[in-house]
């Protein structure tokens, strides 16, 4: 058994405590996204951190038939996937029935990388919407579907500095944003392109017309060239992911 953590101090503490319990696994300090160079190939890889895409090093250190369990972060939401690695260096599987998430992987033991966020577009307009903040917050599978439909977009919780009202805000890498309040008001306020919330509403309708499928109805695959996609298992509807 091998384990790796980015924090050398934590690794040393774990080694000492495990030895006291009579266990002597191989523990290493470093960036787990690069694998464990001194180790052999693995039958099982379990990552207790989230990654935006399955690292190449994990595929290289996985024997054909190996299982990878990890949390993939897809912007608005992510989740646990269980993938099997084949002889063609593909990792294919599905999201697990149990929802879960981990802290992001990092390359430094003391800090997390800060995401670059462009200046937000000025407020453009408001309009009625059928999709509310409560709908998004209450349904994890919906957030996953939103992530499929809206790449380069993140979900944040917004606090109005003047009114103190809270809401859910979707914001895209080009500065566009759209916000709905938790008050139950069916109004969306947006800046930049109005298409952002239109796409969110389209994803909401897609999920509803298919009977609100749970996350384990969606597959995840990483090809040998690093490209990745997700799909709705019952009918094969597919979304290609940005893995760069």
FENFENBEL-V948876 format. One record per backbone hydrogen bond with DSSP energy under -0.5 kcal/mol. NH is the residue of the N-H (numbers start at 1). CO is the residue of the C=O. E is the energy in kcal/mol with one decimal. If there is no record, write none. Layout:
((NH/CO/E) (NH/CO/E))
This chain:
((3/26/-2.2) (5/28/-1.8) (8/6/-0.7) (11/7/-2.1) (12/8/-2.4) (13/9/-2.3) (14/10/-2.5) (15/11/-2.4) (16/12/-2.2) (17/13/-2.3) (18/14/-2.5) (19/15/-2.2) (20/16/-1.9) (21/17/-1.0) (22/19/-1.4) (23/18/-3.1) (26/1/-2.4) (27/25/-0.7) (28/3/-2.4) (30/5/-2.1) (32/30/-0.9) (34/31/-2.1) (35/32/-1.8) (39/36/-2.3) (42/61/-4.2) (45/67/-2.5) (47/45/-0.5) (47/69/-2.5) (48/46/-0.5) (50/103/-2.4) (51/71/-2.4) (58/55/-0.6) (59/55/-1.2) (60/56/-2.4) (61/57/-1.7) (62/59/-1.3) (63/42/-2.7) (63/61/-0.5) (65/85/-4.1) (66/63/-2.6) (67/43/-2.1) (68/83/-2.8) (69/45/-2.8) (70/81/-1.7) (71/49/-1.0) (72/70/-0.6) (72/79/-2.5) (73/51/-2.1) (73/71/-0.5) (74/72/-0.6) (74/77/-1.1) (76/74/-1.0) (79/72/-1.7) (81/70/-2.9) (82/94/-2.5) (83/68/-2.9) (83/81/-0.5) (84/92/-2.6) (85/66/-2.6) (86/90/-2.4) (89/86/-1.6) (91/222/-2.3) (92/84/-2.4) (92/90/-0.5) (93/220/-2.7) (94/82/-1.5) (95/218/-2.3) (96/80/-2.2) (99/97/-0.6) (105/50/-2.6) (115/113/-0.5) (117/115/-0.6) (121/175/-2.5) (124/190/-3.2) (125/190/-1.5) (127/188/-1.8) (129/186/-1.9) (132/130/-0.6) (133/181/-0.8) (136/132/-1.7) (137/133/-2.8) (138/134/-2.2) (139/135/-0.9) (139/136/-0.6) (140/138/-0.6) (143/139/-1.7) (144/140/-1.9) (145/141/-2.2) (146/142/-2.8) (147/143/-2.0) (148/144/-1.7) (149/145/-2.2) (150/146/-2.2) (153/150/-0.7) (154/171/-2.5) (156/169/-2.6) (158/156/-0.6) (158/167/-2.8) (160/165/-2.9) (161/159/-0.5) (164/160/-2.0) (167/158/-1.9) (168/180/-2.4) (169/156/-3.0) (170/178/-2.8) (171/154/-2.3) (172/176/-3.1) (173/152/-1.9) (175/172/-2.1) (177/191/-2.2) (178/170/-2.3) (179/189/-3.2) (180/168/-2.3) (181/187/-0.6) (182/166/-2.4) (184/181/-0.6) (187/185/-1.5) (188/127/-2.8) (189/179/-2.5) (190/125/-2.4) (191/177/-2.3) (192/122/-0.8) (196/193/-0.9) (198/194/-1.3) (199/195/-2.5) (200/196/-1.6) (201/197/-2.6) (202/198/-2.0) (203/199/-2.1) (204/200/-2.2) (205/201/-2.3) (206/202/-2.5) (207/203/-2.5) (208/204/-2.1) (209/205/-2.8) (210/206/-0.9) (211/208/-1.8) (212/207/-2.5) (217/214/-1.9) (218/215/-1.7) (219/231/-2.9) (220/93/-1.9) (221/229/-2.4) (222/91/-2.9) (223/227/-3.4) (226/223/-1.8) (228/241/-0.6) (229/221/-2.0) (230/239/-2.6) (231/219/-1.4) (232/237/-2.8) (233/217/-2.7) (233/231/-0.8) (235/232/-0.7) (236/232/-2.7) (239/230/-3.0) (241/228/-2.6) (243/241/-0.8))
